Amino acid sequence: MVIEQILEDRLEQYGDAEVNFATIGRIWGALLHMDDIAPHEVALMMDAFKTVRCFANPHKQDSWDDKFGYTTLGRDAVH
């Protein structure tokens, strides 16, 4: 599956990633008693989460696809 299709599928399932990352950043920041976490930082932390999953089960393609997607969305969030 190419990254464009992955991102399109996730957009249809969950809505706009940057809006979601901003919302997650506000929630994480509040829970940690700190300022909001920037959308690109959320993407990097989600990428780290998927990295752990890839180590645990390197044969699960969905984790690799999501990891690729988070990296792409994080890059796009700062450009």
Phi and psi restraints in degrees (range 20) as a CNS / XPLOR table:
assign (resid 1 and name C) (resid 2 and name N)
       (resid 2 and name CA) (resid 2 and name C) 1.0 -83.0 20.0 2
assign (resid 2 and name N) (resid 2 and name CA)
       (resid 2 and name C) (resid 3 and name N) 1.0 155.4 20.0 2
assign (resid 2 and name C) (resid 3 and name N)
       (resid 3 and name CA) (resid 3 and name C) 1.0 -58.1 20.0 2
assign (resid 3 and name N) (resid 3 and name CA)
       (resid 3 and name C) (resid 4 and name N) 1.0 -37.4 20.0 2
assign (resid 3 and name C) (resid 4 and name N)
       (resid 4 and name CA) (resid 4 and name C) 1.0 -60.3 20.0 2
assign (resid 4 and name N) (resid 4 and name CA)
       (resid 4 and name C) (resid 5 and name N) 1.0 -41.2 20.0 2
assign (resid 4 and name C) (resid 5 and name N)
       (resid 5 and name CA) (resid 5 and name C) 1.0 -69.4 20.0 2
assign (resid 5 and name N) (resid 5 and name CA)
       (resid 5 and name C) (resid 6 and name N) 1.0 -40.3 20.0 2
assign (resid 5 and name C) (resid 6 and name N)
       (resid 6 and name CA) (resid 6 and name C) 1.0 -59.7 20.0 2
assign (resid 6 and name N) (resid 6 and name CA)
       (resid 6 and name C) (resid 7 and name N) 1.0 -48.9 20.0 2
assign (resid 6 and name C) (resid 7 and name N)
       (resid 7 and name CA) (resid 7 and name C) 1.0 -66.3 20.0 2
assign (resid 7 and name N) (resid 7 and name CA)
       (resid 7 and name C) (resid 8 and name N) 1.0 -37.2 20.0 2
assign (resid 7 and name C) (resid 8 and name N)
       (resid 8 and name CA) (resid 8 and name C) 1.0 -64.3 20.0 2
assign (resid 8 and name N) (resid 8 and name CA)
       (resid 8 and name C) (resid 9 and name N) 1.0 -43.9 20.0 2
assign (resid 8 and name C) (resid 9 and name N)
       (resid 9 and name CA) (resid 9 and name C) 1.0 -60.4 20.0 2
assign (resid 9 and name N) (resid 9 and name CA)
       (resid 9 and name C) (resid 10 and name N) 1.0 -44.9 20.0 2
assign (resid 9 and name C) (resid 10 and name N)
       (resid 10 and name CA) (resid 10 and name C) 1.0 -66.8 20.0 2
assign (resid 10 and name N) (resid 10 and name CA)
       (resid 10 and name C) (resid 11 and name N) 1.0 -36.9 20.0 2
assign (resid 10 and name C) (resid 11 and name N)
       (resid 11 and name CA) (resid 11 and name C) 1.0 -60.4 20.0 2
assign (resid 11 and name N) (resid 11 and name CA)
       (resid 11 and name C) (resid 12 and name N) 1.0 -44.9 20.0 2
assign (resid 11 and name C) (resid 12 and name N)
       (resid 12 and name CA) (resid 12 and name C) 1.0 -64.3 20.0 2
assign (resid 12 and name N) (resid 12 and name CA)
       (resid 12 and name C) (resid 13 and name N) 1.0 -37.0 20.0 2
assign (resid 12 and name C) (resid 13 and name N)
       (resid 13 and name CA) (resid 13 and name C) 1.0 -79.2 20.0 2
assign (resid 13 and name N) (resid 13 and name CA)
       (resid 13 and name C) (resid 14 and name N) 1.0 -38.1 20.0 2
assign (resid 13 and name C) (resid 14 and name N)
       (resid 14 and name CA) (resid 14 and name C) 1.0 -124.4 20.0 2
assign (resid 14 and name N) (resid 14 and name CA)
       (resid 14 and name C) (resid 15 and name N) 1.0 -7.5 20.0 2
assign (resid 14 and name C) (resid 15 and name N)
       (resid 15 and name CA) (resid 15 and name C) 1.0 90.8 20.0 2
assign (resid 15 and name N) (resid 15 and name CA)
       (resid 15 and name C) (resid 16 and name N) 1.0 -173.3 20.0 2
assign (resid 15 and name C) (resid 16 and name N)
       (resid 16 and name CA) (resid 16 and name C) 1.0 -62.6 20.0 2
assign (resid 16 and name N) (resid 16 and name CA)
       (resid 16 and name C) (resid 17 and name N) 1.0 124.1 20.0 2
assign (resid 16 and name C) (resid 17 and name N)
       (resid 17 and name CA) (resid 17 and name C) 1.0 -63.8 20.0 2
assign (resid 17 and name N) (resid 17 and name CA)
       (resid 17 and name C) (resid 18 and name N) 1.0 -43.5 20.0 2
assign (resid 17 and name C) (resid 18 and name N)
       (resid 18 and name CA) (resid 18 and name C) 1.0 -65.3 20.0 2
assign (resid 18 and name N) (resid 18 and name CA)
       (resid 18 and name C) (resid 19 and name N) 1.0 -38.1 20.0 2
assign (resid 18 and name C) (resid 19 and name N)
       (resid 19 and name CA) (resid 19 and name C) 1.0 -62.8 20.0 2
assign (resid 19 and name N) (resid 19 and name CA)
       (resid 19 and name C) (resid 20 and name N) 1.0 -45.4 20.0 2
assign (resid 19 and name C) (resid 20 and name N)
       (resid 20 and name CA) (resid 20 and name C) 1.0 -62.8 20.0 2
assign (resid 20 and name N) (resid 20 and name CA)
       (resid 20 and name C) (resid 21 and name N) 1.0 -42.3 20.0 2
assign (resid 20 and name C) (resid 21 and name N)
       (resid 21 and name CA) (resid 21 and name C) 1.0 -63.3 20.0 2
assign (resid 21 and name N) (resid 21 and name CA)
       (resid 21 and name C) (resid 22 and name N) 1.0 -39.9 20.0 2
assign (resid 21 and name C) (resid 22 and name N)
       (resid 22 and name CA) (resid 22 and name C) 1.0 -63.5 20.0 2
assign (resid 22 and name N) (resid 22 and name CA)
       (resid 22 and name C) (resid 23 and name N) 1.0 -41.3 20.0 2
assign (resid 22 and name C) (resid 23 and name N)
       (resid 23 and name CA) (resid 23 and name C) 1.0 -65.1 20.0 2
assign (resid 23 and name N) (resid 23 and name CA)
       (resid 23 and name C) (resid 24 and name N) 1.0 -45.6 20.0 2
assign (resid 23 and name C) (resid 24 and name N)
       (resid 24 and name CA) (resid 24 and name C) 1.0 -60.3 20.0 2
assign (resid 24 and name N) (resid 24 and name CA)
       (resid 24 and name C) (resid 25 and name N) 1.0 -42.8 20.0 2
assign (resid 24 and name C) (resid 25 and name N)
       (resid 25 and name CA) (resid 25 and name C) 1.0 -61.0 20.0 2
assign (resid 25 and name N) (resid 25 and name CA)
       (resid 25 and name C) (resid 26 and name N) 1.0 -38.5 20.0 2
assign (resid 25 and name C) (resid 26 and name N)
       (resid 26 and name CA) (resid 26 and name C) 1.0 -65.9 20.0 2
assign (resid 26 and name N) (resid 26 and name CA)
       (resid 26 and name C) (resid 27 and name N) 1.0 -44.1 20.0 2
assign (resid 26 and name C) (resid 27 and name N)
       (resid 27 and name CA) (resid 27 and name C) 1.0 -66.3 20.0 2
assign (resid 27 and name N) (resid 27 and name CA)
       (resid 27 and name C) (resid 28 and name N) 1.0 -48.2 20.0 2
assign (resid 27 and name C) (resid 28 and name N)
       (resid 28 and name CA) (resid 28 and name C) 1.0 -60.9 20.0 2
assign (resid 28 and name N) (resid 28 and name CA)
       (resid 28 and name C) (resid 29 and name N) 1.0 -43.3 20.0 2
assign (resid 28 and name C) (resid 29 and name N)
       (resid 29 and name CA) (resid 29 and name C) 1.0 -59.3 20.0 2
assign (resid 29 and name N) (resid 29 and name CA)
       (resid 29 and name C) (resid 30 and name N) 1.0 -45.5 20.0 2
assign (resid 29 and name C) (resid 30 and name N)
       (resid 30 and name CA) (resid 30 and name C) 1.0 -62.8 20.0 2
assign (resid 30 and name N) (resid 30 and name CA)
       (resid 30 and name C) (resid 31 and name N) 1.0 -44.1 20.0 2
assign (resid 30 and name C) (resid 31 and name N)
       (resid 31 and name CA) (resid 31 and name C) 1.0 -63.9 20.0 2
assign (resid 31 and name N) (resid 31 and name CA)
       (resid 31 and name C) (resid 32 and name N) 1.0 -32.0 20.0 2
assign (resid 31 and name C) (resid 32 and name N)
       (resid 32 and name CA) (resid 32 and name C) 1.0 -92.8 20.0 2
assign (resid 32 and name N) (resid 32 and name CA)
       (resid 32 and name C) (resid 33 and name N) 1.0 3.3 20.0 2
assign (resid 32 and name C) (resid 33 and name N)
       (resid 33 and name CA) (resid 33 and name C) 1.0 56.9 20.0 2
assign (resid 33 and name N) (resid 33 and name CA)
       (resid 33 and name C) (resid 34 and name N) 1.0 48.4 20.0 2
assign (resid 33 and name C) (resid 34 and name N)
       (resid 34 and name CA) (resid 34 and name C) 1.0 -143.0 20.0 2
assign (resid 34 and name N) (resid 34 and name CA)
       (resid 34 and name C) (resid 35 and name N) 1.0 176.2 20.0 2
assign (resid 34 and name C) (resid 35 and name N)
       (resid 35 and name CA) (resid 35 and name C) 1.0 -62.8 20.0 2
assign (resid 35 and name N) (resid 35 and name CA)
       (resid 35 and name C) (resid 36 and name N) 1.0 165.3 20.0 2
assign (resid 35 and name C) (resid 36 and name N)
       (resid 36 and name CA) (resid 36 and name C) 1.0 -55.5 20.0 2
assign (resid 36 and name N) (resid 36 and name CA)
       (resid 36 and name C) (resid 37 and name N) 1.0 146.8 20.0 2
assign (resid 36 and name C) (resid 37 and name N)
       (resid 37 and name CA) (resid 37 and name C) 1.0 -91.7 20.0 2
assign (resid 37 and name N) (resid 37 and name CA)
       (resid 37 and name C) (resid 38 and name N) 1.0 129.4 20.0 2
assign (resid 37 and name C) (resid 38 and name N)
       (resid 38 and name CA) (resid 38 and name C) 1.0 -64.3 20.0 2
assign (resid 38 and name N) (resid 38 and name CA)
       (resid 38 and name C) (resid 39 and name N) 1.0 149.4 20.0 2
assign (resid 38 and name C) (resid 39 and name N)
       (resid 39 and name CA) (resid 39 and name C) 1.0 -53.0 20.0 2
assign (resid 39 and name N) (resid 39 and name CA)
       (resid 39 and name C) (resid 40 and name N) 1.0 -40.5 20.0 2
assign (resid 39 and name C) (resid 40 and name N)
       (resid 40 and name CA) (resid 40 and name C) 1.0 -68.6 20.0 2
assign (resid 40 and name N) (resid 40 and name CA)
       (resid 40 and name C) (resid 41 and name N) 1.0 -29.9 20.0 2
assign (resid 40 and name C) (resid 41 and name N)
       (resid 41 and name CA) (resid 41 and name C) 1.0 -70.6 20.0 2
assign (resid 41 and name N) (resid 41 and name CA)
       (resid 41 and name C) (resid 42 and name N) 1.0 -38.2 20.0 2
assign (resid 41 and name C) (resid 42 and name N)
       (resid 42 and name CA) (resid 42 and name C) 1.0 -60.6 20.0 2
assign (resid 42 and name N) (resid 42 and name CA)
       (resid 42 and name C) (resid 43 and name N) 1.0 -45.2 20.0 2
assign (resid 42 and name C) (resid 43 and name N)
       (resid 43 and name CA) (resid 43 and name C) 1.0 -59.5 20.0 2
assign (resid 43 and name N) (resid 43 and name CA)
       (resid 43 and name C) (resid 44 and name N) 1.0 -41.7 20.0 2
assign (resid 43 and name C) (resid 44 and name N)
       (resid 44 and name CA) (resid 44 and name C) 1.0 -65.8 20.0 2
assign (resid 44 and name N) (resid 44 and name CA)
       (resid 44 and name C) (resid 45 and name N) 1.0 -37.9 20.0 2
assign (resid 44 and name C) (resid 45 and name N)
       (resid 45 and name CA) (resid 45 and name C) 1.0 -71.5 20.0 2
assign (resid 45 and name N) (resid 45 and name CA)
       (resid 45 and name C) (resid 46 and name N) 1.0 -36.3 20.0 2
assign (resid 45 and name C) (resid 46 and name N)
       (resid 46 and name CA) (resid 46 and name C) 1.0 -67.7 20.0 2
assign (resid 46 and name N) (resid 46 and name CA)
       (resid 46 and name C) (resid 47 and name N) 1.0 -36.7 20.0 2
assign (resid 46 and name C) (resid 47 and name N)
       (resid 47 and name CA) (resid 47 and name C) 1.0 -61.0 20.0 2
assign (resid 47 and name N) (resid 47 and name CA)
       (resid 47 and name C) (resid 48 and name N) 1.0 -41.7 20.0 2
assign (resid 47 and name C) (resid 48 and name N)
       (resid 48 and name CA) (resid 48 and name C) 1.0 -62.5 20.0 2
assign (resid 48 and name N) (resid 48 and name CA)
       (resid 48 and name C) (resid 49 and name N) 1.0 -41.0 20.0 2
assign (resid 48 and name C) (resid 49 and name N)
       (resid 49 and name CA) (resid 49 and name C) 1.0 -58.2 20.0 2
assign (resid 49 and name N) (resid 49 and name CA)
       (resid 49 and name C) (resid 50 and name N) 1.0 -46.3 20.0 2
assign (resid 49 and name C) (resid 50 and name N)
       (resid 50 and name CA) (resid 50 and name C) 1.0 -68.1 20.0 2
assign (resid 50 and name N) (resid 50 and name CA)
       (resid 50 and name C) (resid 51 and name N) 1.0 -30.8 20.0 2
assign (resid 50 and name C) (resid 51 and name N)
       (resid 51 and name CA) (resid 51 and name C) 1.0 -60.5 20.0 2
assign (resid 51 and name N) (resid 51 and name CA)
       (resid 51 and name C) (resid 52 and name N) 1.0 -44.0 20.0 2
assign (resid 51 and name C) (resid 52 and name N)
       (resid 52 and name CA) (resid 52 and name C) 1.0 -61.3 20.0 2
assign (resid 52 and name N) (resid 52 and name CA)
       (resid 52 and name C) (resid 53 and name N) 1.0 -42.0 20.0 2
assign (resid 52 and name C) (resid 53 and name N)
       (resid 53 and name CA) (resid 53 and name C) 1.0 -64.6 20.0 2
assign (resid 53 and name N) (resid 53 and name CA)
       (resid 53 and name C) (resid 54 and name N) 1.0 -37.8 20.0 2
assign (resid 53 and name C) (resid 54 and name N)
       (resid 54 and name CA) (resid 54 and name C) 1.0 -65.8 20.0 2
assign (resid 54 and name N) (resid 54 and name CA)
       (resid 54 and name C) (resid 55 and name N) 1.0 -36.3 20.0 2
assign (resid 54 and name C) (resid 55 and name N)
       (resid 55 and name CA) (resid 55 and name C) 1.0 -65.1 20.0 2
assign (resid 55 and name N) (resid 55 and name CA)
       (resid 55 and name C) (resid 56 and name N) 1.0 -40.9 20.0 2
assign (resid 55 and name C) (resid 56 and name N)
       (resid 56 and name CA) (resid 56 and name C) 1.0 -69.7 20.0 2
assign (resid 56 and name N) (resid 56 and name CA)
       (resid 56 and name C) (resid 57 and name N) 1.0 -36.3 20.0 2
assign (resid 56 and name C) (resid 57 and name N)
       (resid 57 and name CA) (resid 57 and name C) 1.0 -145.9 20.0 2
assign (resid 57 and name N) (resid 57 and name CA)
       (resid 57 and name C) (resid 58 and name N) 1.0 83.5 20.0 2
assign (resid 57 and name C) (resid 58 and name N)
       (resid 58 and name CA) (resid 58 and name C) 1.0 -68.6 20.0 2
assign (resid 58 and name N) (resid 58 and name CA)
       (resid 58 and name C) (resid 59 and name N) 1.0 -6.8 20.0 2
assign (resid 58 and name C) (resid 59 and name N)
       (resid 59 and name CA) (resid 59 and name C) 1.0 -94.5 20.0 2
assign (resid 59 and name N) (resid 59 and name CA)
       (resid 59 and name C) (resid 60 and name N) 1.0 -4.9 20.0 2
assign (resid 59 and name C) (resid 60 and name N)
       (resid 60 and name CA) (resid 60 and name C) 1.0 -85.6 20.0 2
assign (resid 60 and name N) (resid 60 and name CA)
       (resid 60 and name C) (resid 61 and name N) 1.0 104.5 20.0 2
assign (resid 60 and name C) (resid 61 and name N)
       (resid 61 and name CA) (resid 61 and name C) 1.0 -60.9 20.0 2
assign (resid 61 and name N) (resid 61 and name CA)
       (resid 61 and name C) (resid 62 and name N) 1.0 -36.0 20.0 2
assign (resid 61 and name C) (resid 62 and name N)
       (resid 62 and name CA) (resid 62 and name C) 1.0 -58.8 20.0 2
assign (resid 62 and name N) (resid 62 and name CA)
       (resid 62 and name C) (resid 63 and name N) 1.0 -38.6 20.0 2
assign (resid 62 and name C) (resid 63 and name N)
       (resid 63 and name CA) (resid 63 and name C) 1.0 -65.2 20.0 2
assign (resid 63 and name N) (resid 63 and name CA)
       (resid 63 and name C) (resid 64 and name N) 1.0 -40.4 20.0 2
assign (resid 63 and name C) (resid 64 and name N)
       (resid 64 and name CA) (resid 64 and name C) 1.0 -65.3 20.0 2
assign (resid 64 and name N) (resid 64 and name CA)
       (resid 64 and name C) (resid 65 and name N) 1.0 -41.8 20.0 2
assign (resid 64 and name C) (resid 65 and name N)
       (resid 65 and name CA) (resid 65 and name C) 1.0 -61.7 20.0 2
assign (resid 65 and name N) (resid 65 and name CA)
       (resid 65 and name C) (resid 66 and name N) 1.0 -46.1 20.0 2
assign (resid 65 and name C) (resid 66 and name N)
       (resid 66 and name CA) (resid 66 and name C) 1.0 -62.8 20.0 2
assign (resid 66 and name N) (resid 66 and name CA)
       (resid 66 and name C) (resid 67 and name N) 1.0 -41.5 20.0 2
assign (resid 66 and name C) (resid 67 and name N)
       (resid 67 and name CA) (resid 67 and name C) 1.0 -59.1 20.0 2
assign (resid 67 and name N) (resid 67 and name CA)
       (resid 67 and name C) (resid 68 and name N) 1.0 -45.4 20.0 2
assign (resid 67 and name C) (resid 68 and name N)
       (resid 68 and name CA) (resid 68 and name C) 1.0 -60.9 20.0 2
assign (resid 68 and name N) (resid 68 and name CA)
       (resid 68 and name C) (resid 69 and name N) 1.0 -42.7 20.0 2
assign (resid 68 and name C) (resid 69 and name N)
       (resid 69 and name CA) (resid 69 and name C) 1.0 -63.5 20.0 2
assign (resid 69 and name N) (resid 69 and name CA)
       (resid 69 and name C) (resid 70 and name N) 1.0 -45.7 20.0 2
assign (resid 69 and name C) (resid 70 and name N)
       (resid 70 and name CA) (resid 70 and name C) 1.0 -61.6 20.0 2
assign (resid 70 and name N) (resid 70 and name CA)
       (resid 70 and name C) (resid 71 and name N) 1.0 -40.2 20.0 2
assign (resid 70 and name C) (resid 71 and name N)
       (resid 71 and name CA) (resid 71 and name C) 1.0 -62.8 20.0 2
assign (resid 71 and name N) (resid 71 and name CA)
       (resid 71 and name C) (resid 72 and name N) 1.0 -44.5 20.0 2
assign (resid 71 and name C) (resid 72 and name N)
       (resid 72 and name CA) (resid 72 and name C) 1.0 -64.2 20.0 2
assign (resid 72 and name N) (resid 72 and name CA)
       (resid 72 and name C) (resid 73 and name N) 1.0 -45.4 20.0 2
assign (resid 72 and name C) (resid 73 and name N)
       (resid 73 and name CA) (resid 73 and name C) 1.0 -66.8 20.0 2
assign (resid 73 and name N) (resid 73 and name CA)
       (resid 73 and name C) (resid 74 and name N) 1.0 -37.2 20.0 2
assign (resid 73 and name C) (resid 74 and name N)
       (resid 74 and name CA) (resid 74 and name C) 1.0 -62.9 20.0 2
assign (resid 74 and name N) (resid 74 and name CA)
       (resid 74 and name C) (resid 75 and name N) 1.0 -45.0 20.0 2
assign (resid 74 and name C) (resid 75 and name N)
       (resid 75 and name CA) (resid 75 and name C) 1.0 -60.1 20.0 2
assign (resid 75 and name N) (resid 75 and name CA)
       (resid 75 and name C) (resid 76 and name N) 1.0 -45.3 20.0 2
assign (resid 75 and name C) (resid 76 and name N)
       (resid 76 and name CA) (resid 76 and name C) 1.0 -66.1 20.0 2
assign (resid 76 and name N) (resid 76 and name CA)
       (resid 76 and name C) (resid 77 and name N) 1.0 -29.6 20.0 2
assign (resid 76 and name C) (resid 77 and name N)
       (resid 77 and name CA) (resid 77 and name C) 1.0 -68.0 20.0 2
assign (resid 77 and name N) (resid 77 and name CA)
       (resid 77 and name C) (resid 78 and name N) 1.0 -22.9 20.0 2
assign (resid 77 and name C) (resid 78 and name N)
       (resid 78 and name CA) (resid 78 and name C) 1.0 -101.4 20.0 2
assign (resid 78 and name N) (resid 78 and name CA)
       (resid 78 and name C) (resid 79 and name N) 1.0 0.2 20.0 2
